[in-house]
Amino acid sequence: MMTETEIKKLMAAADRNLLVNTSYPVYPEGFACYRSTKDLFQDTDALGVYLHVPFCPQRCSFCEYTRFLHNGDEETYYLSLLEEQVQTFLSSHRIRLLYGLDIGGGTPTVLSDDAFDRLMILKDRICQLAETTVPGFRKSIEGSFTTLTDRKLETMAAHGFHRLSVGLQICSEVLLERTGRDNGSMEHMLHVRQMAASSGICRFNVDLMYGLPDLTEQDISRTISVITLLFPDEVTLYETRFNQNFQSHAGITRDLQYTQYSQYFDLLTKAGYHSVFGRNTFSRFPGEMGMSSYLESRMLDGIAYKGFGISAQSMSPLGLSYGTCKDASVARMPGIRALYEEYNYALPPEEIAAKYVSIALYSGSFRLSALQRILKADPLRFYDPQFSFLFDHDLAKECKDGDTVLLTRTGFRYYGAVGALFWSKDQKKRLLEEMESPKN
């Protein structure tokens, strides 16, 4: 049981370490003792599915995901590997209930037309083998304005995609040039928006970045003006993560992230988008979360998810795994012969609970029922000192539904530190040791 002094010390250490966010574990080497060849999905037949397409037209410097410059020869080879990985899994695993299916990257829409058609067929195969889907099941795919064509929009709609998430990120010419990003013309963006709606895509989401050094209030206001013109159904805010590989990220601070999020939150809610402070997703429709069914089930309820593709992450009640080439930083796809779980960890409930809370805090909240299912114990008693501290210091509150724990405005400023309170003992120990090392 943690004392209040220990909690304060841990939160201070977590707040100082900019690598502490919704990612977990922060110290992967601490999972070495859990390496296993066990099939983590041997008893799991209710899950979400994610397909990772790692190619992009350019490599934006702020991006933390595994992605490579698009190459026509490589895309064909990669899809063959992806199809083989999916087929291997489906030949020995049943999908009784499919919670969601997302395709992301990278930029899936950078694929050639033939390769994109092939990706759609692979997606169809997964959905056809699923015995049933959850109510409100909504497939989602990511894209960029510069790679979306009328044909691709019509194709994804014909294959049942109800949601399209397009990256806008920033509307600052200085930052676009500095980060190596191209959003295309306003005319083309409006055309993409109109074509998506006419094709039958009923949820059009636009991604934005916050926490970028040198992003001004004027830039944020300009971005909201573009949002007003595009009139997307949903908007998602992504925090710019501290990345040790890029010097341009040296100016990132917790206060910068909080200030820019607050500015976006106020302007988006004023523009008619619904959310709660601390949640990164916004919707024009009251009562909707503004995210795909895959993300909603994964982040809110801790439902198992299976990722296919380079560096894809998977989680089940038994543990966590990461696919081939996790954290690859090369520009071109390395010469690999198969896609598989390169890192496979059979985890105790304490580690799975920590992973769930970290992911869930992307939405500014987490659910006691999910923790109860993972821990097989009352979470309010299991984490009694943590919850007492959070509630007593107005960092979080228990909602009227008796299930949701929601961060307050103050709590969101320290959301990484709040999440660290639920880390395993080993991860907490490593965090404190790092803070106390001479270099700090």
C-alpha positions as CSV (number, residue, x, y, z in Angstrom):
1,M,0.0,0.0,0.0
2,M,1.4,3.4,-1.0
3,T,1.6,6.2,1.5
4,E,0.7,9.8,0.6
5,T,4.3,10.8,0.7
6,E,5.2,8.0,-1.7
7,I,2.3,9.0,-4.1
8,K,3.5,12.6,-4.2
9,K,7.1,11.5,-4.9
10,L,6.0,9.2,-7.7
11,M,3.8,11.8,-9.3
12,A,6.6,14.3,-9.2
13,A,8.9,11.9,-10.9
14,A,6.3,11.0,-13.5
15,D,5.6,14.7,-14.3
16,R,9.2,15.4,-14.8
17,N,9.7,12.5,-17.3
18,L,8.2,13.5,-20.6
19,L,8.1,9.9,-21.8
20,V,5.3,9.2,-19.3
21,N,2.0,9.5,-21.1
22,T,-0.6,6.9,-22.3
23,S,2.2,4.6,-23.4
24,Y,3.0,1.6,-21.2
25,P,5.5,0.2,-20.3
26,V,7.9,3.1,-20.3
27,Y,10.7,0.7,-19.5
28,P,10.2,-2.3,-21.8
29,E,13.3,-4.1,-20.5
30,G,11.3,-4.6,-17.3
31,F,9.1,-7.0,-19.2
32,A,12.0,-9.3,-20.0
33,C,11.0,-11.7,-17.2
34,Y,7.6,-12.1,-18.9
35,R,8.8,-13.2,-22.3
36,S,6.8,-16.2,-23.4
37,T,5.9,-18.4,-26.4
38,K,2.3,-18.8,-25.0
39,D,-0.6,-18.1,-27.4
40,L,-2.1,-15.0,-25.8
41,F,-5.3,-15.4,-27.7
42,Q,-5.9,-19.1,-27.1
43,D,-9.0,-18.5,-25.0
44,T,-10.0,-15.1,-26.5
45,D,-12.7,-15.0,-29.2
46,A,-14.1,-11.5,-28.6
47,L,-11.8,-8.8,-29.8
48,G,-11.1,-5.9,-32.0
49,V,-8.8,-6.1,-35.0
50,Y,-6.2,-3.6,-36.3
51,L,-4.3,-3.7,-39.6
52,H,-1.2,-1.7,-39.9
53,V,0.0,-0.2,-43.2
54,P,3.4,1.4,-42.6
55,F,3.9,3.4,-45.7
56,C,3.7,7.2,-46.0
57,P,4.3,9.8,-48.7
58,Q,6.7,11.6,-46.3
59,R,8.0,10.9,-42.8
60,C,6.7,13.7,-40.6
61,S,9.3,14.5,-37.9
62,F,6.7,14.5,-35.0
63,C,5.4,11.0,-35.8
64,E,6.2,8.3,-33.2
65,Y,4.8,5.4,-35.2
66,T,6.7,2.8,-37.3
67,R,6.4,4.1,-40.9
68,F,8.4,4.0,-44.1
69,L,8.5,6.0,-47.3
70,H,6.1,4.6,-49.8
71,N,7.5,2.2,-52.4
72,G,5.4,0.4,-55.0
73,D,7.5,-2.8,-54.9
74,E,7.5,-3.0,-51.2
75,E,3.8,-2.5,-50.9
76,T,3.1,-5.6,-52.9
77,Y,5.5,-7.7,-50.8
78,Y,4.2,-6.2,-47.6
79,L,0.6,-7.1,-48.4
80,S,1.6,-10.7,-49.1
81,L,3.2,-10.8,-45.6
82,L,0.1,-9.2,-44.0
83,E,-2.2,-11.7,-45.7
84,E,-0.1,-14.6,-44.6
85,Q,-0.1,-13.3,-41.0
86,V,-3.9,-12.9,-40.9
87,Q,-4.5,-16.3,-42.5
88,T,-2.2,-18.0,-40.0
89,F,-4.1,-16.5,-37.1
90,L,-7.6,-17.1,-38.5
91,S,-6.8,-20.8,-39.3
92,S,-6.4,-21.5,-35.6
93,H,-8.5,-18.8,-33.8
94,R,-12.2,-18.2,-33.8
95,I,-13.7,-14.7,-33.8
96,R,-17.0,-15.1,-32.1
97,L,-17.6,-11.4,-31.5
98,L,-15.8,-8.6,-33.4
99,Y,-15.8,-5.3,-31.5
100,G,-14.2,-3.2,-34.2
101,L,-11.8,-3.1,-37.2
102,D,-9.5,-0.2,-37.9
103,I,-6.9,0.2,-40.6
104,G,-4.2,2.7,-39.8
105,G,-0.5,3.4,-40.2
106,G,1.3,5.0,-41.7
107,T,-1.1,6.1,-44.4
108,P,-3.2,3.3,-45.9
109,T,-4.5,5.5,-48.7
110,V,-1.0,6.0,-50.1
111,L,-1.2,2.5,-51.6
112,S,-1.7,2.1,-55.3
113,D,-5.3,1.4,-56.4
114,D,-4.6,-2.3,-57.0
115,A,-2.9,-2.7,-53.6
116,F,-5.7,-0.7,-51.9
117,D,-8.3,-3.1,-53.5
118,R,-6.2,-6.0,-52.1
119,L,-6.3,-4.5,-48.6
120,M,-10.1,-4.2,-48.8
121,I,-10.4,-7.8,-49.7
122,L,-8.3,-8.8,-46.7
123,K,-10.5,-6.7,-44.5
124,D,-13.6,-8.4,-45.9
125,R,-12.2,-11.8,-45.2
126,I,-11.8,-11.0,-41.5
127,C,-15.3,-9.6,-41.2
128,Q,-16.8,-12.5,-43.1
129,L,-15.2,-15.0,-40.7
130,A,-16.4,-13.1,-37.6
131,E,-19.6,-14.8,-36.3
132,T,-21.2,-11.5,-35.2
133,T,-20.3,-7.9,-34.4
134,V,-21.2,-5.6,-31.5
135,P,-24.2,-3.1,-31.9
136,G,-23.0,0.1,-33.5
137,F,-20.0,-1.7,-35.1
138,R,-18.3,0.8,-37.3
139,K,-15.1,0.1,-39.3
140,S,-12.6,3.0,-39.6
141,I,-9.7,3.7,-41.9
142,E,-7.0,6.4,-41.8
143,G,-5.9,8.5,-44.7
144,S,-4.4,11.9,-45.7
145,F,-5.8,14.6,-47.9
146,T,-3.0,14.4,-50.4
147,T,-3.4,10.6,-51.0
148,L,-7.2,10.4,-51.0
149,T,-8.8,10.1,-54.5
150,D,-12.4,9.8,-55.6
151,R,-11.7,6.1,-56.5
152,K,-10.3,5.3,-53.1
153,L,-13.2,7.0,-51.3
154,E,-15.7,5.1,-53.4
155,T,-13.9,1.9,-52.9
156,M,-13.7,2.2,-49.1
157,A,-17.4,3.1,-48.9
158,A,-18.3,0.1,-51.1
159,H,-16.4,-2.1,-48.7
160,G,-18.5,-0.9,-45.7
161,F,-16.3,1.8,-44.1
162,H,-18.5,4.2,-42.2
163,R,-15.7,6.2,-40.7
164,L,-12.7,7.9,-42.3
165,S,-10.0,9.6,-40.2
166,V,-7.9,12.2,-42.1
167,G,-4.8,13.9,-40.8
168,L,-4.7,17.6,-40.9
169,Q,-2.5,18.0,-37.8
170,I,-1.5,21.7,-38.1
171,C,-2.2,24.8,-40.2
172,S,1.1,26.6,-39.9
173,E,3.2,27.0,-43.0
174,V,6.3,27.4,-40.8
175,L,5.6,24.2,-38.9
176,L,4.5,22.2,-41.9
177,E,7.8,23.0,-43.6
178,R,9.8,22.2,-40.5
179,T,8.0,18.9,-39.8
180,G,8.0,17.8,-43.5
181,R,4.3,17.6,-43.9
182,D,2.0,18.5,-46.8
183,N,-1.8,18.9,-46.4
184,G,-2.5,20.0,-50.0
185,S,-4.8,22.9,-51.0
186,M,-7.9,24.0,-49.2
187,E,-9.8,23.3,-52.5
188,H,-8.7,19.7,-52.5
189,M,-9.5,19.2,-48.8
190,L,-13.0,20.5,-49.4
191,H,-13.4,18.2,-52.4
192,V,-12.3,15.2,-50.3
193,R,-14.8,16.1,-47.6
194,Q,-17.6,16.4,-50.1
195,M,-16.8,13.2,-51.9
196,A,-16.6,11.3,-48.6
197,A,-20.1,12.4,-47.7
198,S,-21.5,11.7,-51.1
199,S,-19.9,8.2,-51.1
200,G,-21.8,7.3,-47.9
201,I,-19.1,7.7,-45.3
202,C,-21.2,9.0,-42.4
203,R,-18.4,9.8,-39.9
204,F,-15.6,12.0,-41.2
205,N,-12.9,12.7,-38.6
206,V,-10.0,15.2,-38.8
207,D,-6.9,14.7,-36.7
208,L,-5.1,17.7,-35.1
209,M,-1.8,17.9,-33.2
210,Y,-1.3,20.0,-30.0
211,G,1.8,20.5,-27.8
212,L,4.0,21.5,-30.7
213,P,6.7,24.1,-29.8
214,D,6.2,27.3,-31.7
215,L,2.5,26.5,-32.4
216,T,0.9,29.9,-31.7
217,E,-2.6,30.9,-30.7
218,Q,-3.1,32.4,-34.1
219,D,-2.1,29.0,-35.7
220,I,-4.7,27.3,-33.5
221,S,-7.4,29.8,-34.4
222,R,-6.5,29.4,-38.1
223,T,-6.8,25.6,-37.7
224,I,-10.2,25.9,-36.2
225,S,-11.2,28.2,-39.1
226,V,-10.3,25.3,-41.5
227,I,-12.3,22.9,-39.3
228,T,-15.3,25.2,-39.6
229,L,-15.0,25.1,-43.4
230,L,-14.5,21.3,-43.5
231,F,-17.2,20.7,-40.9
232,P,-16.1,17.2,-40.0
233,D,-18.3,15.0,-37.9
234,E,-15.5,14.3,-35.4
235,V,-12.2,15.8,-34.4
236,T,-9.4,14.0,-32.6
237,L,-6.6,15.9,-30.8
238,Y,-3.2,14.1,-30.6
239,E,-0.6,15.2,-28.1
240,T,2.8,15.8,-29.6
241,R,4.9,13.2,-27.8
242,F,8.4,14.0,-26.6
243,N,10.7,12.2,-29.0
244,Q,14.3,11.9,-28.1
245,N,15.3,11.4,-31.8
246,F,14.2,14.9,-32.9
247,Q,15.8,18.0,-31.5
248,S,12.8,20.0,-32.6
249,H,10.9,18.3,-29.8
250,A,13.2,19.7,-27.1
251,G,10.8,22.6,-26.4
252,I,7.9,20.3,-25.4
253,T,6.7,20.8,-21.8
254,R,3.7,19.6,-19.8
255,D,2.4,23.2,-19.5
256,L,2.7,23.7,-23.2
257,Q,0.7,20.6,-23.9
258,Y,-2.0,21.6,-21.4
259,T,-2.3,25.2,-22.6
260,Q,-2.7,24.2,-26.2
261,Y,-5.2,21.4,-25.5
262,S,-7.2,24.0,-23.4
263,Q,-7.2,26.4,-26.3
264,Y,-8.4,23.7,-28.8
265,F,-11.0,22.4,-26.3
266,D,-12.5,25.9,-25.8
267,L,-12.6,26.7,-29.5
268,L,-14.0,23.3,-30.6
269,T,-16.7,23.3,-28.0
270,K,-17.6,26.8,-29.0
271,A,-17.8,25.6,-32.6
272,G,-20.4,23.0,-31.6
273,Y,-18.4,19.9,-30.8
274,H,-19.2,17.8,-27.8
275,S,-16.6,16.4,-25.4
276,V,-15.5,16.5,-21.8
277,F,-12.3,18.2,-20.7
278,G,-9.4,15.8,-20.9
279,R,-10.9,13.6,-23.6
280,N,-9.0,13.8,-27.0
281,T,-12.1,13.1,-29.1
282,F,-14.9,15.4,-30.1
283,S,-18.2,14.8,-31.9
284,R,-20.9,17.0,-33.4
285,F,-23.4,14.5,-32.1
286,P,-24.3,14.6,-28.4
287,G,-23.7,11.3,-26.6
288,E,-21.2,10.0,-29.1
289,M,-17.5,9.5,-28.1
290,G,-16.2,10.6,-31.5
291,M,-14.1,7.4,-32.1
292,S,-14.3,4.1,-33.9
293,S,-15.9,1.1,-32.2
294,Y,-12.4,-0.5,-32.2
295,L,-10.9,2.4,-30.2
296,E,-14.0,2.8,-28.0
297,S,-13.9,-0.9,-26.9
298,R,-10.2,-0.9,-26.4
299,M,-9.8,2.4,-24.5
300,L,-13.0,2.4,-22.5
301,D,-13.6,-1.2,-21.7
302,G,-10.2,-2.8,-22.1
303,I,-11.4,-5.3,-24.7
304,A,-8.8,-7.6,-26.2
305,Y,-7.4,-6.4,-29.6
306,K,-5.3,-8.1,-32.2
307,G,-2.9,-6.1,-34.3
308,F,-1.6,-7.4,-37.7
309,G,1.4,-5.9,-39.5
310,I,4.8,-4.4,-38.7
311,S,5.2,-3.3,-35.1
312,A,1.5,-3.8,-34.4
313,Q,0.5,-4.2,-30.8
314,S,-1.9,-6.8,-29.4
315,M,-3.4,-7.3,-26.0
316,S,-5.5,-10.1,-24.4
317,P,-6.4,-11.1,-20.9
318,L,-3.2,-13.1,-20.9
319,G,-0.7,-10.5,-21.9
320,L,0.8,-8.1,-24.5
321,S,2.7,-8.5,-27.7
322,Y,4.5,-6.3,-30.3
323,G,5.0,-7.2,-34.0
324,T,8.1,-7.4,-36.1
325,C,10.3,-4.3,-36.4
326,K,9.0,-2.6,-33.3
327,D,10.5,1.0,-33.1
328,A,12.2,0.7,-36.5
329,S,13.6,4.1,-37.5
330,V,14.8,3.4,-41.1
331,A,13.3,5.2,-44.1
332,R,12.7,2.0,-46.1
333,M,11.0,-1.2,-45.0
334,P,13.8,-3.6,-43.8
335,G,14.1,-6.9,-45.5
336,I,11.9,-9.2,-43.5
337,R,10.5,-12.6,-44.4
338,A,7.5,-12.8,-42.1
339,L,5.3,-10.8,-39.8
340,Y,5.0,-12.2,-36.3
341,E,5.0,-11.3,-32.6
342,E,8.6,-10.4,-32.0
343,Y,8.0,-9.6,-28.4
344,N,5.4,-11.7,-26.6
345,Y,4.7,-11.2,-22.9
346,A,2.5,-13.3,-20.6
347,L,1.6,-10.7,-17.9
348,P,0.2,-10.8,-14.4
349,P,-3.1,-8.9,-13.8
350,E,-1.3,-6.0,-12.2
351,E,0.6,-5.2,-15.5
352,I,-2.5,-5.7,-17.7
353,A,-4.4,-3.3,-15.4
354,A,-1.6,-0.7,-15.7
355,K,-1.7,-1.0,-19.5
356,Y,-5.5,-0.6,-19.5
357,V,-5.4,2.6,-17.4
358,S,-2.7,4.1,-19.5
359,I,-4.6,3.5,-22.7
360,A,-7.9,4.6,-21.2
361,L,-6.5,8.0,-20.1
362,Y,-6.4,9.0,-23.8
363,S,-10.1,9.5,-23.2
364,G,-9.6,11.3,-19.8
365,S,-11.2,8.5,-17.9
366,F,-11.3,4.8,-17.1
367,R,-13.8,2.3,-15.9
368,L,-13.9,0.4,-12.6
369,S,-15.7,-2.5,-14.2
370,A,-12.8,-3.0,-16.6
371,L,-10.3,-3.0,-13.8
372,Q,-12.6,-5.4,-11.8
373,R,-12.6,-7.8,-14.7
374,I,-8.8,-7.7,-15.1
375,L,-7.9,-7.8,-11.4
376,K,-10.8,-10.1,-10.3
377,A,-10.9,-7.8,-7.3
378,D,-12.6,-4.5,-6.2
379,P,-10.3,-1.8,-7.7
380,L,-11.4,0.8,-5.2
381,R,-9.9,-1.5,-2.5
382,F,-7.0,-2.8,-4.5
383,Y,-5.9,0.7,-5.2
384,D,-7.3,2.3,-2.1
385,P,-4.5,4.8,-1.4
386,Q,-4.3,5.9,-5.0
387,F,-8.0,6.5,-5.3
388,S,-8.2,8.3,-2.0
389,F,-5.4,10.6,-3.0
390,L,-7.0,11.4,-6.4
391,F,-10.4,12.1,-5.0
392,D,-9.1,14.1,-2.0
393,H,-6.9,16.3,-4.2
394,D,-9.5,16.9,-6.9
395,L,-7.5,15.1,-9.5
396,A,-10.3,12.7,-10.4
397,K,-13.9,12.0,-9.5
398,E,-16.3,9.0,-9.6
399,C,-19.1,9.7,-12.0
400,K,-22.8,9.2,-11.2
401,D,-22.9,5.9,-13.1
402,G,-20.7,4.4,-10.3
403,D,-18.3,3.0,-12.9
404,T,-16.5,5.8,-14.7
405,V,-13.5,7.6,-13.0
406,L,-13.1,10.9,-14.8
407,L,-10.1,13.2,-14.5
408,T,-10.8,16.8,-13.4
409,R,-9.2,19.8,-15.2
410,T,-6.4,19.7,-12.7
411,G,-6.0,15.9,-13.0
412,F,-5.7,16.2,-16.8
413,R,-2.7,18.5,-16.4
414,Y,-1.1,15.6,-14.5
415,Y,-2.7,12.7,-16.5
416,G,0.7,11.0,-17.1
417,A,1.4,11.1,-13.4
418,V,-2.1,9.9,-12.5
419,G,-1.6,6.9,-14.8
420,A,1.8,6.1,-13.2
421,L,0.0,5.6,-9.9
422,F,-1.5,2.4,-11.4
423,W,1.8,1.1,-12.8
424,S,3.2,-2.1,-11.5
425,K,5.7,-2.0,-8.6
426,D,8.7,-2.7,-10.9
427,Q,7.8,0.1,-13.3
428,K,7.3,2.5,-10.4
429,K,10.6,1.5,-8.9
430,R,12.4,2.2,-12.1
431,L,10.8,5.6,-12.5
432,L,11.9,6.6,-9.1
433,E,15.4,5.3,-9.5
434,E,15.7,7.3,-12.7
435,M,14.7,10.5,-11.0
436,E,17.2,10.0,-8.3
437,S,20.1,9.2,-10.6
438,P,23.0,11.8,-10.7
439,K,22.1,13.0,-14.2
440,N,18.8,14.2,-13.0
